[in-house]
């Protein structure tokens, strides 16, 4: 049974790695192509267009955490506190705070 779990995690890691590499390639390729064209024919590309293309490469840094969140949804659910889905998050946090405050205040009396 452990071998099956290890294989599943290994497959998930490979999928995450390949997705990050593919996102890196897709988001940086336009900038690299634009840079080569700009080096060979400086007047061929509008500077405003080049600025927007550069944005895609920088967007890659913002994408990596979201890709990780997507591939690790079960870990995020396990780390989040148990609560009813209909109960608002603020209400559950206030309840936890009140309960822990009462527990700590009873220690002093």
C-alpha positions as CSV (number, residue, x, y, z in Angstrom):
1,X,0.0,0.0,0.0
2,X,2.9,2.4,0.7
3,X,4.3,1.8,-2.7
4,X,1.0,2.8,-4.4
5,X,1.0,6.1,-2.3
6,X,4.6,6.8,-3.1
7,X,3.9,6.2,-6.9
8,X,0.9,8.5,-6.7
9,X,2.9,11.3,-5.1
10,X,5.7,10.8,-7.5
11,X,3.3,11.1,-10.5
12,X,1.8,14.3,-8.9
13,X,5.3,15.8,-8.4
14,X,6.2,15.1,-12.1
15,X,2.9,16.6,-13.3
16,X,3.5,19.7,-11.2
17,X,7.1,20.1,-12.4
18,X,6.1,19.6,-16.0
19,X,3.3,22.2,-15.6
20,X,5.7,24.7,-14.1
21,X,8.2,24.2,-16.9
22,X,5.5,24.4,-19.6
23,X,4.1,27.6,-18.0
24,X,7.7,29.1,-17.9
25,X,8.2,28.3,-21.6
26,X,4.8,29.6,-22.7
27,X,5.1,32.8,-20.7
28,X,8.8,33.6,-21.5
29,X,8.8,32.5,-25.2
30,X,7.1,35.7,-26.5
31,X,9.7,37.9,-24.7
32,X,12.6,35.8,-26.0
33,X,11.3,35.9,-29.6
34,X,10.6,39.6,-29.3
35,X,14.1,40.3,-28.0
36,X,15.7,38.4,-30.9
37,X,13.6,40.3,-33.4
38,X,14.4,43.6,-31.7
39,X,18.2,42.7,-31.8
40,X,18.1,41.9,-35.5
41,X,15.6,44.6,-36.7
42,X,15.3,47.4,-34.0
43,X,12.6,49.3,-35.8
44,X,10.4,46.2,-36.4
45,X,8.8,46.1,-32.9
46,X,6.8,48.9,-31.2
47,X,8.2,49.7,-27.7
48,X,4.7,49.6,-26.2
49,X,4.2,46.1,-27.7
50,X,7.5,45.0,-26.3
51,X,6.5,46.3,-22.8
52,X,3.3,44.3,-22.9
53,X,5.2,41.2,-24.0
54,X,7.7,41.6,-21.1
55,X,4.7,41.5,-18.8
56,X,4.0,37.9,-19.7
57,X,7.4,36.8,-18.6
58,X,7.0,38.5,-15.2
59,X,3.6,36.9,-14.9
60,X,5.3,33.6,-14.6
61,X,6.5,34.4,-11.1
62,X,2.9,35.1,-10.1
63,X,1.6,31.8,-11.7
64,X,3.9,29.4,-9.8
65,X,2.1,29.7,-6.4
66,X,-1.3,29.3,-8.0
67,X,-0.1,26.2,-9.8
68,X,1.1,24.8,-6.5
69,X,-2.2,25.6,-4.9
70,X,-4.0,23.9,-7.8
71,X,-2.0,20.7,-7.4
72,X,-2.1,20.6,-3.6
73,X,-5.8,21.3,-2.9
74,X,-6.1,18.4,-0.6
75,X,-3.2,19.6,1.5
76,X,-4.8,23.1,1.8
77,X,-8.1,21.5,2.9
78,X,-6.2,19.4,5.5
79,X,-4.4,22.5,6.8
80,X,-7.6,24.7,7.1
81,X,-9.7,24.5,10.3
82,X,-12.7,22.2,10.3
83,X,-15.9,24.1,10.0
84,X,-19.3,23.7,8.4
85,X,-19.4,24.9,4.9
86,X,-22.5,27.0,5.6
87,X,-20.9,28.8,8.5
88,X,-19.1,32.0,7.6
89,X,-15.3,32.0,8.1
90,X,-15.4,35.1,10.4
91,X,-18.0,33.5,12.7
92,X,-15.9,30.4,13.1
93,X,-12.8,32.4,13.8
94,X,-14.6,34.4,16.4
95,X,-15.9,31.3,18.0
96,X,-12.4,29.8,18.1
97,X,-11.0,33.0,19.6
98,X,-13.7,33.1,22.3
99,X,-13.2,29.5,23.2
100,X,-9.4,29.8,23.5
101,X,-9.8,33.1,25.5
102,X,-12.1,31.4,28.0
103,X,-9.7,28.4,28.3
104,X,-6.8,30.7,29.0
105,X,-8.7,32.9,31.4
106,X,-9.7,29.9,33.5
107,X,-6.1,29.0,34.0
108,X,-5.5,32.2,36.0
109,X,-8.3,31.7,38.5
